[in-house]
Amino acid sequence: MTRRLTIVLLTLLLTAGCSVDSETDGSDGEQVQGAVVAVDGDLTTVRSFDIVTDDGSRWTFQPVAGLLFDDSEPISHLQDHMTSGHPVVVRYDEGPDGLIATYAGDAE
């Protein structure tokens, strides 16, 4: 009986740990879509970027450390979207110094 209880408790702890990880990856943050109009950075880094939505609202984001565009390309790919005008979708959380982008990718 003790071994079975131990297995059940370990399973519950592992499940709880997975739940915490999924809540901190930005997947539950707010989302906005728009055209990239400014990128503060260079070929390898982006300090911040701005998008403008269809209603004309301008949003400024700081990318979370290590953020990749569409989870696969350098975040500096945003500069290509600024040139092409192809819209992006951004998931974000509010940080103490502004909006923190936790995901950026192609809008569908």
C-alpha positions in Angstrom: 0.0 0.0 0.0 2.8 2.4 0.8 4.5 1.9 -2.6 1.3 2.5 -4.4 0.7 5.7 -2.4 4.2 6.9 -3.2 3.7 6.3 -7.0 0.4 8.2 -6.9 2.0 11.1 -5.0 5.0 11.2 -7.4 2.6 11.2 -10.4 0.6 14.1 -8.9 3.8 16.1 -8.2 5.1 15.6 -11.7 1.7 16.6 -13.2 1.7 19.8 -11.0 5.2 20.6 -12.2 4.1 20.3 -15.8 1.2 22.6 -15.2 3.4 25.3 -13.7 5.7 25.2 -16.7 2.9 25.6 -19.1 1.6 28.7 -17.2 4.9 30.4 -17.4 5.7 30.0 -21.1 3.6 32.9 -22.2 0.9 30.7 -23.9 -1.8 32.1 -21.7 -0.8 35.8 -22.2 -2.8 38.3 -24.2 -2.5 38.4 -28.0 -2.4 41.1 -30.6 -1.9 41.2 -34.4 -0.5 43.9 -36.5 2.2 45.3 -38.9 5.7 45.7 -37.7 6.6 49.4 -38.0 9.8 49.7 -35.9 12.6 47.4 -34.7 15.2 48.6 -32.3 18.1 46.2 -32.8 20.6 44.8 -35.3 21.1 41.6 -37.3 21.3 39.4 -34.2 19.4 41.2 -31.4 16.2 43.0 -30.9 15.8 45.3 -27.9 12.2 46.3 -28.7 9.8 46.4 -31.6 6.5 48.2 -32.4 3.4 47.0 -34.3 0.4 48.9 -35.4 -3.0 47.1 -35.4 -5.8 47.6 -37.9 -7.5 50.2 -35.7 -4.3 52.3 -35.7 -3.1 51.4 -32.1 0.6 51.3 -31.7 2.1 48.6 -29.4 5.7 48.5 -28.2 7.2 45.2 -26.9 10.4 44.0 -25.4 11.1 40.4 -26.4 11.7 37.9 -23.5 15.3 36.7 -23.4 15.9 34.0 -26.1 12.7 34.6 -28.0 12.7 33.1 -31.5 10.4 34.2 -34.3 7.8 31.4 -34.8 9.9 29.4 -32.3 12.5 28.7 -35.0 14.0 31.8 -36.5 16.1 34.7 -35.0 13.8 37.4 -33.6 15.6 39.8 -35.9 13.3 38.3 -38.6 10.9 41.0 -37.5 12.9 43.4 -39.7 11.9 41.4 -42.7 8.2 41.8 -41.7 8.8 45.5 -41.3 10.0 45.6 -44.9 7.4 43.3 -46.4 4.4 44.6 -44.4 3.3 41.0 -43.6 1.5 41.1 -40.3 2.7 39.3 -37.2 0.9 37.9 -34.1 2.4 38.7 -30.7 1.6 37.0 -27.4 2.6 39.1 -24.4 2.5 39.6 -20.7 2.7 42.9 -18.8 6.0 43.5 -17.1 7.1 46.2 -14.7 8.7 48.2 -17.6 6.1 47.6 -20.3 4.8 44.7 -22.5 7.0 41.6 -22.8 6.6 39.6 -26.0 6.6 35.9 -25.2 5.8 34.8 -28.7 6.1 36.5 -32.1 5.2 34.7 -35.4 3.4 35.0 -38.8 -0.2 36.0 -38.7 -2.4 33.7 -40.6 
